[in-house]
């Protein structure tokens, strides 16, 4: 290697360019033109997992292909023309690689231009990459491109079939444009029925962020996950049990029947299929059973977004005849009834609503075993009304629902009902499985009921609410934070305030007027129409009578009791109910949860309910 002095003499004689080059070599040492540089683990991971869906830029496989064909600069200047050039090479030995690259490039171009034709093209290219006519060309399931191509297909279908809003999806049969021709879309009508109901108004659900739920459950697979509305069947005895704004999770599959070819102007055909996520977990494509992409949690959250039920909670406590609930039809289902599935009925507590069961519903219905054996029903009631009156609505709604769902009595699942009640809802739950005889009446009046001089309407209402028998269809009950012997909150200052806020419905106001007309010495001296707050005062005859009633033989009862802090449970409470009030015997099980009163959403509570439902099925 020349010395520094010799380099200086060369420079003096006019050899400056060569000297500078040699000096650069000396300064850089022995760094080779080709080699490696160490990067961080995060940079390395990003390089492996980058794709157009995660970064907005095409991934390494596509960039490599563009570089190989010297198309990198052209793609920057003319992405549409570059896609056409690569498309023209289909049918060559590198077709699998071309299909993947075309799918990613088309999706990237569609995202920039909002061109639906390129979203559909991405779906078509992805389909042929995943399911080539020659199975030997099929990519390995370990190939990372397989998952990316499936996601490109799913997003390409939902975006390609979207209408102007980009959210609503049009699943009608029609002719659609592709960059290289036309796509004739036919529709398989068989999937557009859900539990006997017609599906309508489809919304792409994958682009929504879920808030307010602990876990978002989704199954990765093929297809565009959608939320669908239920069209009324016209059968009032069945339709009335469906929740307002009912949404169900479905998956749309666009099954391409023709291979993408290099020639322009071709006509392709595809059939649109729709699958019920609660009934179908996978679909047959060629010789493969491919799991369907599902979004059950997002569908539940979408149904609850802005739902009127949130407005019900405090208003339903204050006003006994608030319009979201009635004494006639106050039981509803999130999905149409499925024969063979056991109802699990949730009964909310004071100043609450069925929406407070969303966390538990999300967890239970994403358990694959429970989802196949149970269906969720919800009871909504005005929580300031007398508990006996609200419990009457629960019992009679259950009886009507069972009759409407199974008029011939052929479905044994409808006679294995599980009722789960939180707080005041637990008291309503107990009133589905006890035989009261005349005890409720006797606790407030010495006059025989049949001899009381009250109007026939009042007498009938009292008979339905105070003289009760166990429902034979209810076989298991679960009490969560239930004030069996009353709530200390109902006895104090806040109870007095709450009592003043409650206005009873017109039916019960008329009853009050009727009762005070009784002769002195009769029932009028003691019998009045109480609020639910009155009922939950530990000194009230109603709660004392109910707590003394045994649960009917053959019914499994379970208690979940919340206690705050780490002290002895027997001396604790949840801020509303003392352990000594929530504890009853005998029960099949009792679990202490270290929580405040709103324990129905606690993971430990949900896991205990899961265990109870498995036990109910015989899966110990």
C-alpha positions in Angstrom: 0.0 0.0 0.0 1.5 3.4 -0.9 2.7 5.7 1.8 1.2 9.1 2.5 4.3 10.9 1.2 4.1 9.0 -2.1 0.4 10.0 -2.4 1.4 13.6 -1.9 4.1 13.5 -4.6 1.5 11.9 -7.1 -0.9 14.7 -6.3 1.9 17.3 -6.9 2.6 15.8 -10.4 -1.1 16.1 -11.4 -2.4 12.7 -10.2 -5.0 14.2 -7.8 -8.0 12.2 -8.9 -6.3 8.9 -8.5 -4.8 10.1 -5.2 -8.2 11.0 -3.8 -9.7 7.7 -4.7 -6.8 5.9 -3.0 -7.2 8.1 0.0 -10.8 7.2 0.3 -9.9 3.5 0.3 -7.3 4.1 3.1 -9.8 6.0 5.2 -12.6 3.4 4.9 -10.4 0.5 5.8 -11.4 -2.9 4.4 -15.3 -2.4 4.2 -16.6 -4.7 1.4 -19.1 -3.4 -1.1 -21.4 -6.3 -0.2 -22.1 -7.3 3.3 -24.4 -7.0 6.3 -25.2 -4.4 8.9 -26.7 -5.3 12.2 -30.1 -3.7 12.9 -32.4 -3.8 16.0 -34.7 -6.7 16.7 -37.7 -4.4 16.1 -36.4 -3.3 12.6 -35.8 -7.0 11.8 -39.3 -8.0 12.8 -40.8 -5.1 10.9 -38.9 -6.2 7.8 -40.3 -9.7 8.1 -43.9 -8.7 8.7 -44.4 -5.5 6.6 -47.2 -5.5 4.0 -49.7 -3.1 2.5 -52.2 -3.9 5.2 -50.0 -3.2 8.1 -47.9 -0.3 6.8 -49.7 1.1 3.8 -46.7 0.2 1.6 -46.1 -3.0 -0.3 -44.0 -5.6 1.4 -40.6 -7.2 0.7 -41.9 -10.0 -1.6 -43.6 -7.4 -3.9 -40.6 -5.0 -3.8 -38.3 -7.9 -4.6 -40.4 -8.9 -7.6 -40.5 -5.3 -8.9 -36.8 -5.1 -8.6 -36.2 -8.4 -10.4 -38.2 -7.1 -13.4 -36.7 -3.6 -13.2 -40.2 -2.2 -12.5 -39.5 -0.3 -9.3 -39.2 3.2 -10.9 -42.0 2.6 -13.3 -44.3 1.5 -10.5 -43.6 4.8 -8.7 -44.5 6.7 -11.9 -47.3 4.6 -13.3 -48.7 2.0 -10.9 -51.7 1.2 -13.1 -49.5 0.5 -16.1 -47.1 -1.5 -14.0 -50.0 -3.7 -12.8 -51.1 -4.3 -16.4 -47.5 -5.3 -17.4 -47.2 -7.9 -14.6 -50.8 -9.1 -15.4 -49.8 -9.8 -19.0 -47.1 -12.3 -17.8 -49.6 -14.6 -16.1 -49.3 -18.2 -17.2 -45.6 -18.3 -16.9 -43.6 -20.4 -14.4 -43.6 -17.7 -11.9 -47.4 -17.3 -11.8 -47.9 -17.9 -8.0 -45.4 -15.0 -7.3 -47.1 -12.8 -9.9 -50.5 -13.4 -8.4 -49.4 -12.4 -4.9 -47.7 -9.3 -6.2 -50.7 -8.4 -8.3 -52.9 -8.8 -5.3 -50.8 -6.5 -3.1 -50.2 -3.9 -5.8 -53.9 -3.8 -6.7 -54.9 -3.3 -3.1 -52.4 -0.6 -2.6 -53.6 1.2 -5.7 -57.2 0.8 -4.7 -56.5 2.3 -1.3 -55.0 5.4 -2.9 -57.6 5.9 -5.6 -60.7 4.3 -3.9 -61.2 2.4 -7.1 -63.5 -0.6 -6.3 -62.4 -2.4 -9.4 -58.9 -2.8 -8.0 -60.2 -4.0 -4.6 -62.1 -6.7 -6.5 -59.0 -7.5 -8.6 -57.0 -7.9 -5.3 -59.6 -10.4 -4.2 -59.5 -12.3 -7.5 -55.7 -12.5 -7.6 -55.6 -13.6 -3.9 -58.2 -16.3 -4.5 -56.2 -17.8 -7.4 -53.0 -17.6 -5.4 -54.6 -19.4 -2.5 -56.6 -21.9 -4.5 -54.9 -22.5 -7.9 -56.5 -24.9 -10.3 -53.2 -26.9 -10.2 -52.9 -27.9 -6.5 -49.1 -28.3 -7.0 -48.8 -24.6 -7.3 -50.5 -24.0 -4.0 -48.4 -22.1 -1.5 -47.4 -23.8 1.7 -49.6 -23.0 4.7 -46.3 -22.0 6.4 -45.7 -19.4 3.7 -46.3 -16.0 5.3 -47.8 -14.8 1.9 -50.7 -17.2 2.5 -52.1 -15.3 5.5 -51.4 -11.9 3.8 -53.3 -13.1 0.6 -56.2 -14.3 2.7 -56.4 -10.9 4.4 -56.2 -9.1 1.0 -59.0 -11.3 -0.3 -61.2 -10.5 2.8 -60.6 -6.8 2.6 -60.9 -6.8 -1.1 -64.3 -8.4 -1.1 -65.8 -6.1 1.6 -64.3 -2.9 0.0 -65.0 -4.0 -3.6 -68.7 -4.7 -2.8 -69.1 -1.6 -0.6 -71.6 1.1 -1.7 -70.9 4.8 -1.6 -70.5 5.0 2.1 -67.7 2.4 2.2 -69.4 0.7 5.2 -72.6 -0.8 3.8 -72.0 -3.7 1.5 -74.2 -4.6 -1.5 -74.6 -8.3 -1.8 -76.9 -8.3 -4.9 -76.2 -10.1 -8.1 -74.8 -7.8 -10.8 -71.9 -7.2 -13.2 -68.9 -5.4 -11.8 -65.9 -3.9 -13.5 -62.4 -5.3 -13.2 -59.2 -3.7 -14.5 -58.9 -6.6 -17.0 -62.5 -7.3 -17.8 -65.8 -7.9 -16.1 -67.0 -9.9 -13.2 -70.4 -11.6 -13.3 -71.6 -12.0 -9.7 -74.3 -14.5 -9.0 -75.9 -15.0 -5.5 -76.6 -18.2 -3.6 -79.8 -17.3 -1.8 -79.6 -20.2 0.7 -77.3 -18.3 3.1 -79.5 -15.2 3.4 -81.7 -17.0 5.9 -80.8 -16.8 9.6 -83.0 -18.9 12.0 -85.9 -18.6 9.6 -85.4 -14.8 9.1 -84.3 -13.0 6.0 -81.1 -11.0 6.3 -80.7 -7.5 5.1 -78.6 -4.3 5.4 -75.1 -5.6 5.5 -72.3 -3.6 7.2 -68.5 -4.3 7.0 -67.4 -4.8 10.6 -63.7 -5.4 10.4 -62.8 -1.7 10.1 -64.5 -0.8 13.4 -62.6 -0.4 16.7 -64.3 -2.0 19.6 -64.5 0.0 22.9 -65.9 -1.0 26.3 -65.3 -4.7 26.1 -62.3 -6.4 27.6 -61.7 -8.8 24.7 -62.3 -8.7 21.0 -63.0 -12.2 19.7 -62.4 -12.9 16.0 -61.7 -16.1 14.1 -59.1 -15.7 11.4 -59.9 -17.3 8.1 -61.4 -16.6 4.7 -64.3 -14.2 3.9 -65.5 -10.7 4.7 -67.0 -10.5 8.2 -70.3 -8.5 8.2 -73.0 -7.5 10.6 -76.5 -8.1 9.2 -79.9 -6.9 10.2 -82.9 -9.2 10.6 -86.0 -8.5 8.6 -89.2 -9.1 10.5 -90.9 -12.3 9.5 -94.5 -11.0 9.9 -95.2 -13.6 12.6 -95.9 -11.4 15.6 -95.7 -14.2 18.1 -92.1 -14.8 17.1 -90.9 -11.4 16.0 -91.8 -9.7 19.3 -89.0 -11.6 21.1 -86.2 -10.2 18.9 -84.3 -7.2 20.2 -84.7 -3.9 18.5 -81.7 -3.3 16.1 -80.9 -7.0 16.1 -77.5 -7.6 14.4 -76.0 -11.0 13.6 -72.5 -11.9 12.6 -72.2 -13.4 9.1 -69.4 -14.0 6.6 -69.5 -13.3 2.9 -67.5 -15.5 0.5 -67.0 -14.5 -3.1 -66.2 -17.8 -4.8 -64.4 -17.2 -8.1 -65.0 -20.0 -10.6 -62.7 -18.8 -13.5 -58.9 -18.4 -13.4 -57.4 -15.0 -14.0 -55.7 -15.0 -17.4 -53.2 -12.8 -19.1 -55.5 -11.8 -22.0 -57.4 -8.5 -21.5 -61.1 -8.1 -21.8 -62.0 -11.5 -20.2 -65.2 -12.2 -18.4 -65.0 -13.8 -15.0 -67.7 -15.4 -12.9 -68.1 -15.6 -9.1 -70.9 -16.7 -6.7 -71.6 -14.8 -3.5 -72.2 -17.0 -0.5 -73.3 -16.0 3.0 -72.6 -18.0 6.1 -74.1 -17.8 9.6 -71.2 -17.6 12.0 -73.0 -19.4 14.8 -73.7 -22.4 12.6 -70.8 -22.7 10.2 -67.1 -22.5 11.2 -65.5 -23.5 7.9 -66.2 -23.8 4.2 -65.1 -26.3 1.6 -62.9 -24.9 -1.1 -61.5 -27.5 -3.6 -60.1 -30.2 -1.3 -59.6 -27.9 1.7 -61.7 -27.1 4.7 -60.9 -23.4 5.3 -62.0 -21.6 8.5 -64.3 -18.6 8.0 -63.3 -15.2 9.2 -65.7 -14.0 11.9 -66.1 -10.9 14.0 -68.6 -11.7 16.8 -67.4 -9.2 19.4 -67.5 -6.3 16.9 -71.0 -7.2 15.8 -72.2 -7.1 19.5 -70.5 -3.8 20.1 -72.0 -2.4 16.8 -75.5 -3.4 18.0 -75.0 -1.6 21.3 -73.5 1.5 19.8 -76.0 4.3 20.6 -78.7 1.8 21.4 -81.8 3.2 23.3 -81.3 0.7 26.1 -78.6 2.9 27.6 -81.2 5.6 28.1 -83.4 3.2 29.9 -81.2 2.6 33.0 -82.1 5.5 35.3 -85.3 6.5 33.5 -86.5 2.9 33.9 -85.9 3.2 37.6 -87.7 6.5 38.1 -90.7 5.9 35.8 -92.6 2.7 36.2 -94.2 2.8 32.7 -91.1 4.0 30.8 -91.7 3.0 27.2 -88.7 0.7 26.6 -90.3 -2.0 28.8 -93.8 -3.1 29.3 -95.6 -5.8 31.3 -96.4 -7.6 28.1 -93.2 -8.1 26.1 -90.1 -7.4 28.2 -88.0 -10.4 27.3 -85.9 -10.3 24.2 -83.3 -12.3 22.3 -80.1 -11.1 20.6 -80.6 -13.7 17.8 -83.6 -15.7 16.5 -84.4 -18.8 18.5 -82.6 -21.9 17.5 -84.3 -25.2 18.4 -82.1 -27.4 20.6 -80.3 -24.5 22.3 -80.9 -23.9 26.0 -82.0 -20.3 27.0 -79.8 -18.5 29.5 -81.9 -15.6 30.8 -80.1 -12.5 32.2 -82.0 -10.3 34.7 -80.4 -7.0 35.4 -80.4 -5.0 38.7 -81.6 -1.7 39.9 -81.2 1.4 37.7 -79.5 -0.9 35.2 -80.3 -2.6 31.8 -79.5 -5.7 29.8 -76.5 -3.8 28.2 -74.6 -4.4 31.5 -74.4 -8.1 30.6 -72.4 -7.3 27.4 -69.1 -8.3 28.9 -70.5 -11.7 30.0 -72.3 -12.2 26.8 -69.2 -11.6 24.8 -67.2 -14.1 26.8 -69.8 -16.8 26.9 -70.9 -16.7 23.3 -67.3 -16.9 22.1 -66.8 -20.1 23.9 -67.2 -22.7 21.1 -68.9 -25.3 23.3 -71.4 -22.9 25.0 -72.2 -21.2 21.7 -73.4 -24.4 20.3 -75.6 -25.3 23.2 -77.0 -22.1 24.6 -78.8 -19.0 23.4 -79.0 -15.7 25.4 -82.2 -14.1 26.4 -82.5 -10.8 28.4 -85.3 -9.5 30.6 -85.8 -5.7 30.9 -88.0 -4.2 33.5 -88.7 -0.9 35.3 -86.6 -1.4 38.4 -88.4 1.1 40.6 -91.6 -1.0 40.4 -92.6 -3.5 43.1 -90.4 -6.6 42.9 -93.4 -8.9 42.8 -94.8 -7.0 39.9 -91.6 -7.1 37.9 -91.1 -10.8 38.8 -94.7 -11.5 37.5 -93.5 -10.0 34.1 -90.5 -12.3 34.1 -92.4 -15.4 34.8 -95.2 -14.7 32.3 -92.8 -13.5 29.6 -90.9 -16.8 30.0 -94.0 -18.8 29.7 -95.2 -16.9 26.6 -91.8 -17.2 25.0 -91.6 -20.9 25.5 -95.1 -21.3 24.1 -94.4 -19.2 21.1 -91.1 -20.8 20.3 -92.3 -24.4 20.8 -96.1 -24.6 20.7 -96.0 -28.4 20.3 -93.6 -28.9 23.2 -91.1 -30.8 21.1 -87.9 -28.9 22.1 -86.5 -30.2 25.5 -83.9 -27.4 25.5 -86.7 -24.9 26.3 -87.4 -26.8 29.5 -83.8 -26.6 30.9 -83.7 -22.8 31.2 -80.9 -21.1 33.2 -81.9 -17.8 34.9 -79.1 -15.5 36.1 -79.9 -12.4 38.2 -77.8 -9.6 39.5 -78.8 -7.6 42.6 -82.6 -7.0 42.5 -82.6 -9.2 39.4 -81.6 -12.1 41.6 -84.8 -11.6 43.7 -86.9 -11.7 40.5 -84.9 -14.9 39.6 -85.7 -16.5 42.8 -89.4 -15.9 42.2 -89.3 -18.2 39.2 -88.4 -21.2 41.4 -90.5 -20.9 44.6 -94.0 -21.8 45.7 -95.4 -18.9 47.7 -98.8 -20.3 48.6 -100.6 -17.4 50.4 -97.5 -16.2 52.3 -97.0 -12.9 50.6 -100.6 -11.9 51.2 -100.7 -13.3 54.7 -97.6 -11.2 55.6 -99.6 -8.0 55.0 -103.2 -8.8 55.7 -105.2 -10.9 58.1 -108.2 -11.0 55.8 -108.4 -14.0 53.5 -107.6 -13.0 49.9 -110.8 -14.3 48.4 -112.8 -12.4 50.9 -111.1 -9.0 50.2 -113.5 -6.4 48.7 -111.4 -5.1 45.9 -112.1 -4.8 42.2 -111.7 -7.8 40.0 -108.9 -6.1 38.1 -106.9 -5.5 41.2 -107.6 -8.9 42.6 -106.4 -10.6 39.4 -103.2 -8.5 39.4 -102.5 -9.4 43.0 -103.2 -13.1 42.3 -100.7 -13.1 39.4 -98.0 -11.3 41.3 -98.3 -12.7 44.9 -99.5 -16.3 44.5 -96.8 -18.0 42.5 -95.6 -21.5 41.6 -92.2 -22.6 40.3 -91.8 -22.5 36.6 -91.2 -26.1 35.5 -89.0 -24.9 32.5 -86.4 -23.3 34.9 -83.9 -25.9 36.2 -80.9 -23.7 37.2 -80.6 -20.3 38.8 -77.6 -18.2 39.6 -77.7 -15.3 42.1 -75.1 -12.6 41.7 -74.8 -10.0 44.6 -78.5 -10.7 45.5 -79.9 -9.0 48.6 -82.0 -12.0 49.8 -82.4 -10.3 53.2 -82.4 -6.8 51.9 -79.9 -4.0 51.2 -78.5 -1.7 53.8 -78.6 1.1 51.1 -82.3 0.7 50.9 -82.6 1.2 54.6 -80.6 4.5 54.8 -80.5 8.0 53.5 -80.0 7.0 49.8 -82.9 4.6 50.0 -85.2 7.5 51.1 -84.0 9.6 48.2 -84.4 6.7 45.7 -87.9 6.0 47.0 -89.0 9.6 46.3 -87.7 9.5 42.8 -89.8 6.5 41.8 -93.2 7.1 40.1 -95.3 3.9 39.8 -97.1 3.0 36.6 -100.7 3.9 36.1 -101.8 0.3 36.7 -100.3 0.3 40.2 -101.5 3.7 41.0 -105.1 2.6 40.4 -104.4 -0.4 42.6 -103.4 1.9 45.5 -106.6 3.8 45.2 -108.5 0.5 45.2 -106.8 -0.8 48.3 -107.4 2.2 50.4 -111.2 1.7 49.9 -111.1 -1.4 52.0 -113.0 -1.3 55.3 -111.0 -0.4 58.4 -109.6 -3.5 60.0 -109.1 -5.1 56.6 -106.1 -5.1 54.3 -106.1 -1.3 53.8 -104.5 -0.8 57.2 -101.3 -2.6 56.2 -101.4 -3.4 52.4 -100.0 -0.6 50.2 -98.2 -0.6 46.9 -94.4 -0.4 47.6 -91.5 0.6 45.4 -88.6 -1.8 44.8 -86.6 0.2 47.3 -89.3 -0.5 49.9 -89.2 -4.2 49.0 -85.4 -4.3 49.6 -85.5 -2.8 53.0 -84.6 -5.7 55.3 -87.6 -4.9 57.6 -90.1 -5.1 54.8 -92.5 -8.1 55.0 -92.0 -8.8 51.3 -88.3 -9.4 51.5 -88.6 -11.3 54.8 -91.2 -13.6 53.2 -89.2 -14.2 50.1 -86.0 -15.0 51.9 -87.9 -17.7 53.9 -89.2 -19.4 50.8 -87.2 -22.5 49.9 -86.1 -23.1 46.3 -88.1 -25.8 44.6 -86.8 -29.3 44.7 -84.8 -30.3 41.6 -83.6 -26.8 40.9 -79.8 -26.2 41.0 -79.0 -22.8 42.7 -75.6 -21.1 42.7 -74.5 -18.0 44.5 -71.8 -15.5 43.5 -71.2 -13.0 46.3 -69.1 -9.9 46.0 -67.1 -8.7 49.0 -64.8 -5.7 49.0 -61.4 -5.8 50.5 -59.5 -8.7 52.0 -61.2 -9.2 55.3 -63.4 -12.1 56.4 -66.3 -12.5 53.9 -68.8 -13.1 56.6 -68.3 -9.6 58.0 -68.0 -7.9 54.6 -70.2 -6.3 51.9 -70.0 -5.1 48.3 -71.0 -1.5 49.1 -74.7 -2.3 48.6 -75.4 -5.8 49.9 -73.8 -7.5 53.0 -72.5 -11.0 52.7 -75.0 -12.1 55.4 -77.8 -11.0 53.1 -76.5 -12.5 49.9 -75.6 -15.9 51.5 -78.3 -18.5 51.4 -78.5 -22.2 52.0 -78.7 -24.7 50.6 -77.0 -24.0 47.2 -75.0 -26.2 44.9 -72.1 -23.7 45.0 -71.0 -20.4 46.4 -68.1 -18.3 45.2 -66.7 -15.2 46.9 -65.5 -12.5 44.4 -63.4 -9.6 45.8 -65.3 -6.9 44.0 -67.8 -4.0 44.4 -71.5 -4.6 43.8 -71.2 -4.5 39.9 -69.5 -7.8 39.8 -71.3 -9.3 36.8 -68.6 -8.1 34.5 -65.7 -9.3 36.6 -63.6 -12.1 35.0 -63.9 -14.3 38.1 -67.7 -14.0 38.0 -67.8 -14.8 34.3 -65.6 -17.8 34.7 -67.8 -19.1 37.4 -70.9 -18.7 35.2 -69.0 -20.5 32.5 -68.2 -23.4 34.9 -71.9 -23.6 35.9 -73.1 -23.7 32.3 -70.6 -26.5 31.5 -71.9 -28.4 34.6 -75.4 -27.8 33.4 -74.4 -29.6 30.2 -72.8 -32.4 32.0 -69.3 -31.3 31.1 -67.7 -31.5 34.5 
